[in-house]
Amino acid sequence: MIGQKTLYSFFFPSPAGRRRARSPEPADPGTGVALVAEESGDAADSPRKKARAGREDPRTPPSSPLSPEQLIRIQKNKAAALLRVAARKVPVGFGESWKKPLSAEFGKPYFIKLMGFVAEERKHYTVYPPPHQVFTWTQVCDIRHVKVVILGQDPYHGPNQAHGLCFSVQRPVPPPPSLENIYKELSTDIEGFVHPGHGDLSGWAKQGVLLLNAVLTVRAHQANSHKERGWEQFTDAVVSWLNQNSSGLVFLLWGSYAQKKGSAIDRKRHHVLQTAHPSPLSVYRGFFGCRHFSKTNELLRKSGKEPINWKDL
């Protein structure tokens, strides 16, 4: 009986025995015992099932049919395609030297939405400056020649004033109070400076002074009406690009708003001069007597750059 039970257990092993079986012991030829034992082993032991189990194992990374070189080429082609799409979205009047450095912004959802907002505003209200002058700062000041950055906040909202350069107004419009105070400081800081009789600061921009407002459009007679619509993100990108890709720039941050916008500027890579805003409300809190214009030229000379002729207006 013992022998019969032993033989029976080989033909009909218990479930526990099937789970433990991995490599069956060889049996006498012709008994069929070896065949039964092999079939009772773990399902994953067969080559086909092992391969399937390997594919289903989350620890096994999927193999790519593409070579590393092909994957790199695909990524480059995707990037080039995105640039081509962005290039078609370049707004009217955008300066040539600025297109490639800022092209990534044009295709982003916030910028597309911003352009739609401004276009809709122009349908119902008067918006300053006119479309061809929104980006005057890119037309007059080549990105490769920027030496000084003056950050403003919002375009002037009166007729014929704003033309795409912060603090600047078109001729023959009289200079607004803030610009008059800038001229007063210049007259005490720069020897020989004389009030030019107009408010057009294009002469500075042509020398490499970037006159950049944080917000680039405004509804007529409504200051800050285009605030927080997306312009701030775009002009942050401008400042960020200059911060990372230039060196020895002089940033003039007048007032708390400009100082906050310029807080990320690398002080080891660039020079930062800051004081109160030149508006009548704050000009006596530090703007008068700051001598930022002569100090800027000193810093430019130390960086090996040509100083600004502030009298050339």
Order of alpha helices (4+ residues) and beta strands (2+ residues): alpha-alpha-alpha-alpha-alpha-alpha-alpha-beta-alpha-beta-alpha-alpha-beta-beta-alpha-beta-alpha-beta-alpha
